[in-house]
Amino acid sequence: MTAAGADPEAGPAREFVVEADGGSRGNPGPAGYGAVVLDAATGETLAEAAEYLGVVTNNVAEYRGLVAGLRAARELDPDATVRVRMDSKLVVEQMSGRWKIKHPDMKPLAAEAARVFPPGRVTYEWIPRAENKHADRLANEAMDAGARGERWSPSTSTADLDTGRSAGGRAATGGGARAGTGTGAETGAASAARTGAPGAARPPAEPTVPAEPKVPAEPTVPAEPTAPGATGSAADPTAAPGASASDSAGTRGAEADAGPPAARGDATGAPGPAGGRGAGAVEGPAAVGGARSASGGSAVRGGAGAAGPAGPEAGPRPDAASEAAAGSGAPGSVGSSTTSQAAASADVRAARTVASPGWGPPDMGAPATFVLLRHGETPLTPQKRFSGSGGSDPSLSAAGREQAEKVAASLARRGTVQAIVASPLARTRETAGIVAARLGLEVAVEDGLRETDFGAWEGLTFGEVRERYPDDLNAWLSSPDAEPTGGGESFAATGARVAATRDRLVAAYAGRTVLLVSHVTPIKTFVRLALGAPPESLFRMELSAASLSAVAYYADGGASVRLFNDTSHLR
C-alpha cells in the first residue's frame, strides 16, 4: 500500500528526520529558530531553515522552528514520513497529544504544524540538547544576524560544518554513517537502530564538547518588575519586561505639528493652561534631550532589566516553567546526559526567577509590543501650525526625511520590529516607507492611527486660533468633549477611536513587536490609556518629531509603558 497521493512506480516514500530548535535571549527577548531536514537513512543534510523573529518567547520560537522544518520537508517530498527530534519536551509532548495546549500563543502554532503533513505521517521524539546542535547553531546564527539588522542567509551558515554534517564529513564515513553531530559519529547500523523502534539506545554526547548552557548558571533577578504598569529607568522600547517608561519634560497634546505655542505659553516656556507648558510638541531645547530617566539621565538601551542580544555562544534559552519542571521524568527522557540534567535544572531556576515578582500569572506569554513612532517634520512643524487629518495633508520636509532615515537606521540596529502599520496620512506613510525599506518589511495602513481632525483650525497657529475663535479654544482646553471650531474631532472621540484601534491591533499582533507610525495625539493617547491617566494628561506630555515611545500589552489586559519621547537616534 502506498501513501495517499504517492506514485506506485516511485517506490516507498522517503523518510526524513527534522531537527528543530528555537530560543529567546530574554524570554521574551530577541529570538530566532533553526531547523534542519536530514535523510533518515544516511544522515545527509537536505535542507536548512533559520529566521530572526524579533521579541518572542522561547516556546513561540521553538514552535516556529518546528513549522519551518516541517514545511522544508514537505517541499522536498510531500509524501514523505517525518520523524521530528527536538530538545523541547513541551513541544514534543504537546504535538504527541500527551500534554494539553493551554497557552493562547501556542494553539495556532501547534495547529499550523499539524496541518503541514496528514495525520499519522509525523512522529515526535525528545532528545537531549547535546544531540540538537545543528538546529541550535542555526537558531543562534539567526539571532546574531538579527542583532546586526540583517537576515539569516544559508550561504553564510556554518552550522552544517560546525556539527560535522558537511559533505566532506559524510564522505569520510563512507556515506552510511552520520558524521560527528556533537553526539559522536554514528555508524550505519547505529543510524538504522535510531530510526527503528522507540527506545533504541543513542550514542553518548561527546565528552570533550560541553553543550552550551541554555541560561546562565546563576540567573539574576531582574532589577525592575515585569508586571504591567511597572515603571523605572528608560530602556530600549523593544526590550524584555523590566524595561520601562522614561520621564520626559512634559507638555501637552494636540498635534499642531510642532505644537501651538500659546497654549504652553510661548517658545520661552511661560506656563500654559492646566499647569502644562503647551499645546503641542516643542522643537526647542526642552525637547532636544529626548527621553530622560527618573534620575535625569539620558535614555539608554539595555537599562536595568532590559534584554539585549547576547554573544554568539548564547544558545536558545530555557523552556517555560511547565516544560522545565517536567525534568528528566517526562516521556522520551531515557538516556539524557548529566549535561542535559544540569541544563534542565538551570531552566527551572530561570523560570522561577522570571516568575518571582508575583503581580500575576508567572507566564502570560510574550506581550504585543507597540513601538510608537511620530512621523518626521513637515513644512508646518517649525511653524507650529495645527496639522491634523482634515487639513492639507503635507508630506515630509527634507529635515523630516533625514529624521526618518535616522530612525530607520536605529531600528535596523535593534532588529526587533516584525511588522509596520501606519496612519493613512502622507507624512506617516512616507516616514513608514523609509523605515520599511531599511527593514525589508511591508507597510499596512490603519485609519485608526490618523491624527485628530482640527476642523477650522487646520493650518493655523495657536495664536491665530486664539485671536479668531477664543471661546471655542477655551472650551477645547477645558473639556475633552469639546470639538475644534467647524466640527473637528474632540479628544474624547480620538480616545475612543484609538482604544478600538489598540484592541484590534493587539489581537492581530499578539506576541509580536510592531512599529506604529502615527501622530502626536494618537501616540499620547496610547500612553495615556496604558497609564490609566485622565484626559488632561495629554497637556502634560512632550512628543517630538520622529520620536520613539513604546507600550507592551499583556494577555491579562495589562499594559506597561516602556519608553516615551526618545530622540537619542536623532543626535
C-alpha positions in Angstrom: 0.0 0.0 0.0 1.3 3.4 -0.8 0.8 6.7 0.9 -2.1 8.8 -0.3 -1.2 10.6 -3.5 2.1 8.7 -4.0 3.1 7.3 -7.3 3.1 3.4 -7.0 6.0 3.3 -9.5 8.1 5.7 -7.5 9.0 3.2 -4.7 8.4 3.6 -1.0 8.0 7.1 0.4 11.1 8.8 1.7 11.7 9.2 5.4 13.1 12.4 6.8 14.4 13.5 10.2 13.5 17.1 11.1 15.5 18.6 13.9 14.3 22.0 15.1 15.1 24.4 17.9 14.2 28.0 18.9 15.5 30.4 21.5 14.9 33.8 23.1 17.7 35.9 24.6 15.5 37.2 27.4 12.3 35.1 27.3 10.7 37.1 25.9 13.6 38.7 24.1 15.3 38.8 20.7 14.6 35.4 19.3 15.1 33.0 16.4 14.7 29.5 15.2 16.7 26.9 13.3 15.6 23.7 11.6 17.3 21.1 9.5 15.9 18.3 7.4 18.0 15.1 7.2 17.8 11.9 5.2 16.8 9.3 7.7 18.9 6.6 6.1 22.2 8.5 5.5 22.1 11.4 7.9 22.7 13.7 4.9 21.6 17.4 5.4 19.0 18.1 2.8 17.7 21.5 3.8 18.2 24.2 6.5 16.0 27.0 7.7 16.5 29.8 10.2 14.9 33.1 10.9 15.2 36.0 13.3 11.7 36.6 14.9 12.1 39.8 16.9 11.0 39.7 20.5 9.1 36.5 21.4 9.3 33.7 24.0 11.3 30.5 23.8 8.3 28.4 23.2 7.0 30.5 20.3 10.4 30.3 18.7 10.5 26.5 19.1 7.1 26.1 17.5 8.1 28.4 14.7 11.2 26.3 14.1 9.0 23.1 14.1 6.7 24.6 11.5 9.6 25.8 9.3 11.3 22.3 9.5 8.1 20.5 8.5 7.5 22.9 5.6 11.0 22.4 4.4 10.5 18.6 4.5 7.2 18.9 2.6 8.9 20.9 -0.1 11.4 18.1 -0.6 8.7 15.4 -0.7 5.0 15.9 0.2 4.6 12.1 0.5 7.4 11.6 3.0 7.1 10.4 6.5 8.8 12.5 9.1 10.4 11.9 12.5 10.8 15.2 14.4 13.6 15.4 17.0 13.6 18.3 19.4 15.0 19.1 22.8 11.8 20.9 23.8 9.7 18.5 26.0 6.9 21.0 25.8 6.6 20.9 22.0 7.2 17.1 21.7 4.6 16.2 24.4 2.0 18.7 23.1 2.4 17.7 19.5 2.3 14.0 20.5 -1.0 14.6 22.2 0.2 13.8 25.7 0.1 17.3 27.1 -2.7 19.8 26.7 -2.0 23.1 24.9 -3.3 25.8 27.2 -1.4 28.9 26.2 -3.2 31.0 23.5 0.1 31.8 21.7 0.8 28.0 21.3 -2.5 26.8 20.0 -2.4 28.4 16.5 1.2 27.4 16.0 0.5 23.8 17.0 -2.4 23.7 14.7 -0.3 25.1 11.9 2.4 22.4 12.5 -0.3 19.7 12.5 -1.6 20.8 9.0 1.7 20.5 7.2 1.5 16.7 6.8 -1.5 14.4 7.0 -2.2 12.9 10.4 -0.1 9.8 11.2 2.9 10.8 8.9 4.8 12.7 11.6 6.1 11.3 14.9 7.9 13.2 17.7 10.9 12.3 19.7 12.6 14.2 22.6 16.4 14.3 22.5 18.9 15.9 24.9 20.1 19.3 23.8 23.6 18.0 23.0 22.0 16.0 20.2 20.3 19.0 18.7 23.3 21.1 18.0 22.7 21.7 14.3 19.3 23.3 14.8 20.7 25.1 17.9 23.5 26.6 15.8 21.1 27.7 13.1 18.9 29.5 15.7 21.9 31.3 17.1 23.0 32.3 13.6 19.6 33.8 13.0 19.6 35.7 16.3 23.1 37.0 15.6 22.1 38.2 12.2 19.0 39.9 13.7 21.2 41.7 16.2 23.2 43.1 13.2 20.0 44.2 11.5 20.4 41.5 8.8 18.6 38.4 7.6 20.0 35.0 8.1 21.4 33.6 4.8 22.1 29.9 4.1 25.1 30.9 2.0 26.9 32.3 5.1 25.8 29.5 7.5 28.5 27.3 9.1 26.1 25.2 11.2 26.4 22.2 9.0 30.2 22.4 9.1 30.3 23.1 12.9 28.3 20.0 13.6 30.2 17.7 11.3 27.4 17.3 8.7 29.4 18.8 5.8 29.6 16.9 2.6 33.3 16.1 3.4 32.3 14.7 6.7 29.7 12.4 5.2 32.2 11.2 2.5 34.7 10.3 5.1 32.3 7.9 6.8 31.5 6.2 3.6 28.1 7.7 3.2 26.3 5.3 5.5 27.4 6.9 8.7 26.3 10.2 10.1 29.5 12.1 10.7 30.1 13.8 14.1 27.0 15.7 15.1 28.1 16.7 18.5 26.8 13.3 19.8 29.6 11.1 18.5 29.9 9.6 15.0 27.1 7.1 14.2 27.7 4.0 12.1 25.2 3.0 9.6 24.0 0.3 12.0 23.6 2.8 14.8 21.7 5.1 12.5 19.4 2.3 11.5 18.8 1.4 15.1 18.0 5.0 15.9 15.4 5.1 13.1 13.8 1.9 14.4 11.8 1.1 17.4 11.4 3.7 20.1 13.8 3.5 22.9 16.8 2.5 20.8 20.0 3.5 22.5 21.6 6.7 21.4 25.4 7.2 21.5 26.5 9.4 24.4 27.4 13.1 23.9 31.0 13.9 23.1 32.7 14.3 26.5 35.1 16.9 25.1 32.5 19.3 23.8 30.1 20.5 26.5 26.7 21.7 25.4 26.2 25.5 25.5 24.1 26.4 28.6 20.6 27.5 27.9 20.7 30.0 30.7 23.4 31.5 32.9 24.3 29.1 35.7 23.1 31.7 38.3 20.3 33.7 36.7 20.0 37.1 38.2 16.7 38.6 39.5 15.5 41.4 37.2 16.3 44.8 38.7 12.9 46.1 37.6 9.5 44.4 38.0 7.9 43.0 34.8 4.3 43.4 35.8 2.0 45.5 33.7 2.3 49.1 34.7 5.7 48.8 36.2 8.0 51.9 35.5 11.6 52.7 36.1 14.6 53.6 34.1 14.4 54.3 30.3 15.2 51.4 28.1 15.1 50.0 24.6 11.4 50.2 23.5 11.6 46.5 22.4 13.5 45.2 25.4 12.2 42.4 27.7 9.9 43.2 30.6 11.7 45.1 33.2 12.5 48.0 30.8 10.1 50.8 31.5 9.0 54.3 30.8 11.3 57.2 30.8 10.2 60.5 32.3 10.2 63.3 29.7 9.8 67.0 30.3 6.1 67.2 29.6 3.7 69.5 28.0 0.6 68.8 26.0 -1.3 67.1 23.4 -2.8 68.2 20.2 -0.7 67.8 17.1 0.0 71.3 15.8 2.9 69.6 14.1 5.3 71.2 16.4 2.6 72.5 18.7 0.6 75.7 19.1 3.0 77.9 21.2 0.5 79.9 23.1 -1.0 77.0 25.0 2.3 76.3 26.5 2.9 80.0 26.9 5.4 80.7 24.2 8.8 79.5 23.0 10.4 80.7 26.2 8.4 78.3 28.3 5.9 80.5 30.0 3.3 78.4 31.8 0.2 77.4 29.8 -3.2 76.3 30.9 -3.9 73.4 33.2 -0.4 73.5 34.6 1.1 72.4 31.3 3.6 74.2 29.1 1.9 74.0 25.8 -0.4 72.6 23.2 2.0 70.5 21.2 5.5 69.2 20.7 8.1 71.9 21.3 11.1 71.8 18.9 13.3 73.7 21.3 15.9 72.9 23.9 13.5 71.2 26.2 12.7 68.6 23.6 16.2 68.0 22.3 17.3 65.9 25.3 14.8 63.2 24.4 13.7 60.7 26.9 15.1 61.1 30.4 15.4 58.6 33.3 13.9 59.3 36.7 17.3 60.5 37.8 17.6 62.9 35.0 20.0 60.8 32.8 19.6 60.2 29.1 17.7 57.2 27.9 19.9 54.2 27.2 19.3 50.8 25.6 19.6 47.8 27.8 18.9 49.6 31.1 18.1 47.7 34.2 16.2 44.6 33.3 16.5 45.1 29.6 17.4 42.2 27.4 20.0 42.9 24.8 21.3 40.4 22.3 23.7 38.0 23.9 27.0 36.9 22.4 27.2 34.4 19.6 27.6 31.5 22.0 24.4 32.3 23.9 22.1 29.4 23.0 18.4 29.1 22.7 17.2 29.7 26.3 15.1 28.0 28.9 11.8 26.4 28.1 8.8 27.6 30.0 8.4 26.6 33.6 5.9 23.9 32.7 8.4 22.2 30.4 11.5 22.7 32.5 9.8 21.4 35.7 9.0 18.2 33.8 12.7 17.3 34.1 14.0 14.0 33.0 10.9 12.2 34.1 8.9 13.2 31.0 8.4 10.7 28.2 11.4 10.3 26.0 14.0 11.4 28.5 15.7 8.0 28.9 19.4 8.3 28.3 19.7 12.0 28.9 23.2 13.1 29.9 24.4 14.9 33.1 24.8 18.0 31.0 21.1 18.0 29.9 20.0 17.4 33.5 22.1 20.4 34.6 20.6 22.5 31.8 17.1 21.4 32.9 17.9 22.4 36.5 19.1 25.8 35.3 15.9 26.1 33.3 13.8 25.6 36.4 15.9 28.3 38.3 15.5 30.7 35.5 11.7 30.1 35.2 11.3 30.7 39.0 13.4 33.9 38.6 11.2 35.2 35.8 8.0 34.3 37.8 9.2 35.9 41.0 7.7 39.4 41.0 4.2 37.9 41.7 1.8 40.5 40.2 0.1 37.9 38.1 0.4 34.5 36.4 4.1 33.5 36.1 3.9 33.3 32.3 1.5 35.5 30.4 3.3 34.9 27.1 5.1 37.5 25.0 3.2 40.8 25.0 2.2 42.6 21.9 4.7 45.5 21.9 3.8 48.7 20.0 6.8 50.9 19.1 5.2 54.2 18.6 6.9 56.5 16.0 5.8 60.0 15.4 6.4 61.0 11.8 9.2 63.3 10.8 8.9 67.0 10.3 6.7 68.6 7.6 6.9 72.2 6.4 4.3 73.1 9.1 6.2 71.6 12.0 8.7 74.5 12.6 5.9 77.0 12.1 3.9 75.3 14.9 0.6 75.1 13.0 -2.3 72.8 13.6 -1.9 69.8 11.2 -4.5 67.1 11.7 -6.4 64.8 9.4 -8.7 67.5 8.0 -6.1 69.8 6.5 -3.7 70.0 3.6 -2.0 66.6 4.3 1.6 67.8 3.9 4.5 65.5 3.1 7.8 65.4 4.9 10.3 68.2 4.5 13.9 67.5 3.8 14.6 67.6 7.5 11.8 65.1 8.1 13.1 62.7 5.6 16.5 62.8 7.2 14.9 62.1 10.6 13.1 59.1 9.1 16.4 57.8 7.8 18.0 58.1 11.2 15.2 56.3 13.0 15.2 53.6 10.3 19.0 53.0 11.0 18.3 52.9 14.7 15.5 50.4 14.4 17.6 48.2 12.0 20.4 48.0 14.6 17.9 46.9 17.2 16.4 44.3 14.9 13.2 43.7 16.8 10.4 45.2 14.7 8.4 42.5 12.9 5.7 44.5 11.2 4.9 48.1 10.4 1.5 49.8 10.5 0.9 53.4 9.6 -1.7 56.1 9.6 -3.1 56.9 6.1 -1.8 60.5 6.1 1.0 61.3 3.7 3.6 62.2 6.4 3.2 59.0 8.3 3.1 56.8 5.1 6.3 58.5 3.9 8.0 58.0 7.2 6.9 54.4 7.4 8.0 53.7 3.8 11.6 54.9 4.6 11.8 52.7 7.7 10.2 49.7 5.9 12.7 49.9 3.0 15.5 49.7 5.6 14.0 46.8 7.5 12.7 44.8 4.4 9.1 44.9 5.6 5.7 45.9 4.1 3.6 48.7 5.4 0.0 48.1 6.4 -2.3 51.2 6.7 -4.7 51.6 9.7 -7.2 54.5 9.6 -7.5 54.5 13.4 -3.9 55.8 13.7 -4.7 59.1 11.9 -4.4 62.4 13.7 -7.3 64.3 15.2 -9.3 66.5 12.8 -8.8 70.1 13.9 -11.7 71.5 11.9 -11.4 75.2 11.0 -8.1 75.4 13.0 -6.2 73.4 10.4 -3.1 75.3 9.2 -3.4 78.0 11.8 -1.0 78.8 14.6 -2.2 78.6 18.2 -2.1 82.4 18.4 -4.2 82.7 15.3 -6.8 80.3 16.7 -6.9 82.3 20.0 -7.5 85.5 18.1 -10.2 84.2 15.8 -12.0 81.6 18.0 -11.2 82.4 21.6 -14.4 80.9 23.2 -14.0 77.6 21.2 -10.4 77.4 22.1 -11.0 77.9 25.8 -13.7 75.2 25.8 -11.4 72.8 23.9 -8.7 73.4 26.5 -11.1 72.8 29.4 -13.0 69.7 28.2 -12.1 66.5 26.3 -15.6 66.5 24.9 -15.2 69.9 23.2 -14.6 70.0 19.4 -12.5 72.4 17.5 -14.4 75.1 15.5 -16.2 73.8 12.5 -16.9 70.2 13.6 -13.5 68.9 14.3 -12.8 65.8 16.5 -12.8 66.1 20.3 -10.1 64.4 22.4 -12.8 62.1 23.8 -13.7 60.9 20.2 -10.0 60.5 19.4 -9.6 58.4 22.6 -12.4 56.1 21.7 -11.0 55.6 18.2 -7.5 54.9 19.5 -8.8 52.5 22.1 -10.7 50.5 19.5 -7.6 50.5 17.2 -5.4 49.4 20.1 -7.7 46.4 20.8 -7.8 45.4 17.2 -4.0 45.6 16.7 -3.3 43.8 20.0 -5.4 40.9 18.8 -3.8 40.9 15.4 -0.2 41.1 16.6 -0.3 39.1 19.8 3.3 38.3 20.9 4.9 40.4 18.2 6.7 43.8 18.1 5.0 46.2 15.7 6.1 49.7 14.7 3.0 52.1 14.6 3.8 55.2 12.7 1.3 57.9 13.8 0.9 61.4 15.2 1.1 63.4 18.4 -2.5 62.9 19.7 -2.9 59.2 19.0 0.6 58.3 20.4 -0.1 60.3 23.6 -3.5 58.6 23.8 -1.9 55.2 23.6 0.4 56.2 26.5 -2.5 57.9 28.5 -4.7 54.8 28.2 -1.8 52.4 29.2 -1.2 54.5 32.3 -4.9 54.9 33.1 -4.3 58.7 33.2 -7.1 61.3 32.8 -7.6 63.1 29.5 -5.9 66.3 30.8 -2.6 64.3 31.0 -2.4 65.0 27.2 -1.5 68.6 28.1 1.5 67.3 30.2 3.3 65.3 27.6 6.0 66.4 25.1 6.3 64.5 21.9 9.0 65.5 19.3 9.0 64.8 15.6 10.5 61.3 14.8 10.5 60.3 18.5 10.0 56.8 19.7 7.7 55.6 22.5 6.7 52.0 23.4 3.9 50.2 25.2 3.6 46.5 25.8 0.2 44.8 26.1 -0.1 41.5 28.1 -2.6 38.6 27.8 -4.4 39.6 31.1 -5.2 43.0 29.6 -2.5 44.9 31.5 -0.1 47.4 29.8 3.4 48.6 30.5 4.8 51.9 29.2 8.4 51.1 28.3 9.6 54.3 26.6 8.4 57.8 25.9 9.7 60.5 23.5 13.1 59.0 22.9 15.0 61.2 20.3 18.5 59.8 21.0 18.7 58.4 17.5 18.4 61.9 16.0 21.6 63.2 17.7 
